Amino acid sequence: MYSPKRIITGLTMRNAGTFLWRTSLLLSLLVAAVGCRGPVTTSAPLVVAGYTGTVQVARSDSDALGNAVTVIGRTMSDVTALLDPQNAEGELAKFNRVGGSVRLPVSRTLFRALDLARHYHELTGGIFDITTGQLATLWEVGIPTEQVRLRALEKSGMKHIEISENGGVALTLAGVAVSPGHYALAYALDMAMVERRKHGEAAVLATLPYFARRDGRFPIEQPPVVPIMARGLSAHPLVGVVDLSHVASLAMVHSAASNPGAPIVMDPRNGLPATDNRLAVVIGPLTIKAYALAQALYIAGPDKGRELLDAFPDYEAMLIPEGQPLVLWMTRGFEAAFTPEPFYRGKSERWEARAATPTR
């Protein structure tokens, strides 16, 4: 016969065993569920104006990835559509159509894009110009005659864009057209980051074939690294990588001859394609300003580029001229953020603004 005490003790032990078994089963199921969920997703595709890139977030901010892609993609698509001269319903296309006949009040987005372009035109001594699209079209078809080239050159020039402080803009010469090209993408990327910040504070890195923009701080173990690709340099297209941990933006201008798909870059001073350099890369606070400097450096070359660097004190640059052996002209700040690819074989030259060059 069992005593009441032994009966109670037996029941207690059985309950304890059941509890432990159920707890073990629950923990096993939880581990299995975590395993089925797979690794944390920190990047997603970004498609804008026919270009495909990525949006990346820090691992700790993985839940913000979907919202970041949506906001950045939507904002960039809206801005690039507005600044697309081929979009008949876009504001820029309408502005080009009535050029030379009337002053138009325009949206803040278009006004700001034109005003900044004029400012960068002045900073670069007239080398950066967003009215050379018609010249580029001529050279895409073939080599134009000198008469045709000079006629098209007369119908270009930022001097023909008149901007008033009350928000009105005008083209002072009929036939001139604004064609921003990649400038529109750079501007859209900066605007997208401003808009994204309204929806969250997660660290974000957005990259496109010619641009990158970081917002927020990434952890040390997950640095925001951007590859620099140039297919025409060698059998290995990767030149190196740039770490954007301490700078926000990157912009590149490629040679159309050695990089299929890259647009022809025109020299607005003579209406000829710029062909002396292979690649220009600039890093700095704003994507749009980095792009303006990159295009100007690509046109100007290493020596004239020293003067341009004086006008952009917060920006660092790399330039690779045509010719062999390959030479990488890099400013001190760019060199600090750049890691060359192991297969790269070339010479590096220190490149400084004229103000930083010792006088002889």
N, C-alpha and C positions, 0 to 999 in steps of 0.2 A: 504494500500500500504506500502511495506517495503522499507525503505531507503537503499541506498548502504551500509551505515555504518552497519546497522543491518544485512544485508545479509552476509557481510564479517565476522562479529562477529560470526554469526551462523555457517558458514563454519569452522571457526577456532576452535570452541568448538567441532564440530563433529570430526575434524581431531585429536584433542588432545585426545578425547575419544578412537578413533581407535588406536592411538599410544600406549596408556596405555594398552588397551586390548591385542594388539599384543605383547607388552613387557611382560605382565603377562604370556601369553601363552608360549612364548619362554623360560622364566625362569622355568616354570613348566616342559617343555620338557627336559630342561637341568638337572633338579633335578631327573626326571624319568630316564634319561640316566645314570646318575651316580649311581642311585640305582640299575639298571639292571646290571651294570658292576660288582657289588659285592665287597667283601673285597679285599684289596691288597694282592697278593700272594707273600709270602716271603720265601717259601721253596719248594723243588722239590726232587724227588727220585734220588739217585746216586747208580748205579749198577756197581760193579767192581769185576772181578774174582770170580763171584758167590756170592758175598756179597752185601747186600742191605743196603744203608744208606741214608743220606739226605744232601743236600746243602741248607744252609740258608743264607739269606742276610738281612741287615737292611731294615726297611720299606721304608726309603727314597731312597734306592738303588734297589727297586723292579724291575726296568727295566733291571738291570744287571744280574738277576737271570738266564735267559736262557743261556747267554754266559758263565756264571760261571760254570754251570752244564756241558756244552759241553766241555769246556777246561779242567776242572778237570777230567771228566770221560775219555776223550780221552787220556790225558797224563798218568793217572794211568793205563789204559788198556794197553797202549804201554809198559810201564815200567814193569808191572807185567808179561806180555807175554814174554818179554826178559829174565826175571829172573825166569821163571817157568821151573824147571828141567824136567817136564813132557811134555813140548812143544818141540817136536822133532826139529822144525825149529828155536827155540829160541836160543839165543847166549849162555846162560848158559848151556843148554843141550849139545850143541856142545863142549863147554869147558870141561864138565864132561866126554864126550866120549873119548877125547884124553888125559885125565889126566894121568900124569906119563910118557908121551912120548915126549912132545914138549912144548916149551914156545910159547904162542899165544899173538899176539897183539889184544886187545879187545877194544870195544867202551868205551868212557868216562863214560857212564852210568854204565856198568858192572865193570869197573876198580874202580870207586868211591865207588860202593856198597861193593866190596871185601876189598878195602883199609880201609873203615870205620869199617867194621866188624872185621878186624884184630885189629884195634885200640881199639875198645870196648872190644875185647877179652883180650887185654893186660890190659886195665883199670880195668876189673873185675877179674883179676888174673886167667884168663882161664875159668871162669864159663860161660860166654856168648860164644856160639859156633854155627856156622851155618853148621856144617858138621855131625850132629847127626841124620840126616833123616833116614838113614838105620837102626839105632838102634831103632828109633821110630816105623818104619814099623814092626820090629820084635815083639815089644810089642803090636802093634795093632792086630796082628794075634793071639798071645797067649804068654805064659811065655816061653822064650827060655831057653835052657840049659845053664849052665855056660860056657861051651866050645864055644857055638855059640855066646853068648853075648861077651865074651872076644875077639873072632875073629873079630866081628863087631866093637868092641871098638878100635882095632888096626887099622881099616880102617877109623877112624874118627880123627878129631883134626885139629884145625886151623894152627898148626905148619907145616902141609903138603901143605899149600898154600903159594907159593912164589911170591912176587910182586916186580917188578923192577920199578925204577923211569921213565923209558922210555915208560911205558904203557903196558909192557908185564906181563903176569901172567902164572903160571904153577902149577900143582899139582905134588908134588915130589914123591908121592907114588901111584901106580896103584890101582884102586879100591876105592879110596877116592872120594866122591861126595859132591858138595855143594848143600844144600837144604835149601834155606832161610826161607821158611814158611812165617809167618806173618811179618818177617823182610822186605820182599819184599813189602808188602802193606804199611808199615810205610815209607819206602824209597820213594815209588811212591807218597804217599800223600804229602811229603815234596817237591818233585820235581814238583808236580801239582800246588802247591801254588806259587812256583817261576814262573812257566809258566803263571799262571792266572794273576799275577801282571803285566805282559807285556800287558795284554788286558784290564786293568781297575784298578781303585783304590777303588772299592766298598768293604765294609766290608763283609767278607765271613766266614762262619763256615761250615766245611765239617765233617761229622761224619760217621763212620762205626762201626760195632759191637764191635771192640776192640780198636778203635782209634778215635781221634778228632783233628782237626787243625783249628785254627782261624787265619785270616789275616785281619788287619784293625780294627778300633774301632767301636764297637756297641754302640748305645745310651743307657743311663742309664735305660730307661724304657723297653729296649729289651736286657737284658743281655744274652751272649752266654753260656747257661747252658747245661751241659752234664750229663745224668743220669748214675749212676753206678749200673749195674745189676749183680746179682749173684744168680742164681736160687737155688743153693744147700745150701744157708745159712738158709733159713726159708721158711715159707709159703708165705712170702712177698719178692719177688725177688729184689725189689728196695732197695739198701743199702743207697743211698742218691744221691745228685747231686753236681757237681763241677762247679764252676763259672770260666770260662776262660777269664774273662775281663782283667786280668793282667798277663796272661801267655798264650803262643801260642798253646801248644800241650799237648795231653793226650794219654797214652798208657796203656792197661790192659793185664794181663796174667791170665787166668782162670784155675782152676782145671778141667781136662777132666773128672774126676770121678763124679763131682757134676754139671757140666755144659755140657750137651750133645752138641757135635759139636766142642768143643774146642780141639785143638791138644794136644797130649801127650808131655809134656815138659821133655826132657832128661837131666840128670846130666852128663856132658861130663867127669867128673872125674872118674866115675865108670860104666857108661853105664846103669844105672838104672833110672826108671822114678822118677821124683821129686814129692813126695806125702805128704810132711809135711805142705803145705800151700794151702789155698783155692783161694786166690785172691791177686794180686799185682797190684797197680795202681801208675803211675808216671806222674807228670806234669812238663813241662819245655819248653825251647825254641824250640827244634827239636823233631819231632815225632820219628824219627829213633833212636835217643840217648835215649829218654824216654823209648822206647820199649826194647832196650838193657839192660838198668838198671832194668826195670820191670822184665824181664826174669831172670836176675841174682839174684835179690832179692827174687823172687819166689823160686829159687833153694836153695839159701843160708840160708834163714830164718832170724828172727829178730836180733840175736846176731852177726852173721857174716855180716849181712847186714849193720851194722854200719860202717864197714871198706869200703864197697862199696860206701856208701853215701859220704865218704870223697873224693872219686875220681870223684864225680859228684856234685860239689858245687852249680850249678845253678838249680838243680832239687830237687823236693819235692815228697815224697812218702807215700803210705799207704800199709800195709800188713796185711792180715787176715789169721792167721795160722789155721790149722785143730784143732778140739777139741772143747769142751764145758767147760765153757761158752765162747761165742764168744768174741774175743779181737781185737780191731782195733789199730794197731800200726801206728801212724801218726807223721810225722815231723811237726814242727811248721808252716811252710809255707803251707803245704797241709791242715792242720786243718783250716787255715784261709780261704781257698777257698772252703771248704767242708761243706755241710749242710746235716746231717743225716736224713733219712726218719723217719717220726713220729712213725711208727710201729717197728722200729729197737730197739732191746734190746741187749745191749752188753756193754763191758767195753772198754774204750779208754786208750791207753798208749802213752805217749810222746816218740817219737823215734828220736834220734839225731845222727849225725855222731860222730865218736870217738873223733874228734877234739873238738866237742862241749860238750863232756861229762866230768864233773869235775873229777879230779883225787882224789883218796882217800889216 
